[in-house]
Amino acid sequence: MKLFHVTIITIISAIIITGCSGYGKLLIESKNEAELTIEKLIKNSDDYDVHYFGLGEKFVSGIIFDPKKDNKKLLPSDLWVEINEQTTISDIVKRIKGSDFPSFIPTLYKIVGPDGVFYGYLFTGWFHIVLKKIDDDTLSVYGLDDPPEYLDIRGTVSFDKNLM
């Protein structure tokens, strides 16, 4: 009977481990590294494919930086909007940093694949995103939660007419 339980636990563990192996993850930069890096990312934005997620440039949940000169690719869903102007990128980062929503804590994350290989950066106040491996060089990037300006204190959508 004991052998049966050990076998079941082993099988379930193997399913969980292999089932999660096709997803990327976020790694947190140290606070000092993050400040230096986000400023470098803005300054060197021509070296990156940059996309934001939100409801227009003023209400943003996050921004991704995908290095152009590596062989890895972040493939944002249709909900992400490409941006190229450094001033717009800087303004979006300032808006994210300036949010006062209680659980929205702006953080710079490294995006890595299931094998730990670096793909790019995500700057957001949220802590969860789905990054699914498409092939050896591509991660699909799904959406984030709504911008904090559209959420009430409980985290549910609340459309304030003054924001429109």
PyMOL commands that set and color helices and strands:
alter all, ss='L'
color gray80, all
select helices_A, chain A and resi 2-19+31-43+45-47+86-97+148-150+161-163
alter helices_A, ss='H'
color red, helices_A
select strands_A, chain A and resi 25-28+48-54+60-67+73-76+80-83+107-112+118-124+131-135+138-141
alter strands_A, ss='S'
color yellow, strands_A
deselect
rebuild
show_as cartoon
